[in-house]
Amino acid sequence: MATIKDIALKAGVSISTVSRVLNYDKSLSVPDKTKQKIFEIAEELEYKKKKSPRKSVESSIAIFNWYTEKEELDDLYYMSIRLGAEQRCQQYGLNLVKYFQNDFEEMKKEEYDGVVAIGKFSPKQVQELHSITENIVFVDFSPEGEDFDSVLTDFSIATKKVLNYFIEKGHSEIGYIGGRETFKENGGAYIPDSREATFKTYLGEKGMLSESAMYVGSFTVDDGFDLMKKAIGEHGENLPTAFFCGNDSLAIGALRALHEEGISVPDRVNIIGVNDISVAKYVYPPLSSVKVQTEIMGETAVDFMMKRLEQKQKVTHKVFVSSDLVIRKSSY
């Protein structure tokens, strides 16, 4: 595991700055570019060195992230996928150009052999991407139809892993802090979230669901903080003894709210997040999380792209990457 000192040396900043950035210290004033550099280095230092695949014929690939750069800093899940895809492109020797949501119009003016699209896309955006190239691989999203490859994580299974763990540890009151995403197009329509749906149905079937302990906002640290504050205010002494958070950013915010209120973690409240981003190891206490193999998701997307480019393969793939529960000190 890389240390904060390792990250600081590579980023060219102080250990204190790295620690405060990784803990989303709101009182710290540093440029977003510095934050992005620190987060990217933290992710990259977690990657295992891998043998390079066979070099490809020269091809030009675009990686398109549905987030803006600012949004990506609040939800490192997509950054981690992007970095995995970028490293794979470098191993193949591909000509790579990366774009964020605010660059979409610029990207549509260019020609590429293939596009790796990371995030959620409306039907209109899918068609616009298809107008650039027929070689598209989607990550964390699967459009309707059979025209495109997709690489996904089953968040329903991840949710059940957390709930089963809590139940096995004797928790009978389990809360939920989640987020909802909206399409950038299509009128900003909400995208159904399997974590929230599974939480309700799974605990409902067991007679353990308390909808009054479910809080939903966006997948950010700030919303995790605000939602946990609201839960504390509404439940008081009857606050659930465990909370499942829809991603690590929400969990980090929830931890901060519990600290401010003097509520001990994990003695009084257990917290488990999702994604196991690199930052999860550096917060206090270190965050339990469901490890989503984001690096492998990005790599697999580029591998599928190479099959399309080199083998002219027309068979489409839809694969789910596995996840594992990692227990640290925010839960028993």
Secondary structure as UniProt FT lines:
FT   HELIX           4..11
FT   HELIX           15..22
FT   TURN            23..24
FT   TURN            26..27
FT   HELIX           32..44
FT   TURN            45..46
FT   STRAND          60..65
FT   HELIX           69..74
FT   HELIX           76..92
FT   STRAND          95..99
FT   HELIX           101..103
FT   HELIX           104..107
FT   TURN            108..109
FT   STRAND          114..118
FT   HELIX           123..132
FT   STRAND          136..139
FT   STRAND          149..153
FT   HELIX           155..168
FT   TURN            169..170
FT   STRAND          174..179
FT   STRAND          181..182
FT   HELIX           186..188
FT   STRAND          190..191
FT   HELIX           194..205
FT   TURN            206..207
FT   HELIX           211..213
FT   STRAND          214..217
FT   HELIX           221..235
FT   HELIX           236..238
FT   STRAND          242..245
FT   HELIX           248..260
FT   TURN            261..262
FT   TURN            265..268
FT   STRAND          270..275
FT   HELIX           278..281
FT   STRAND          288..292
FT   HELIX           294..310
FT   STRAND          318..321
FT   STRAND          323..326
FT   TURN            329..330
//
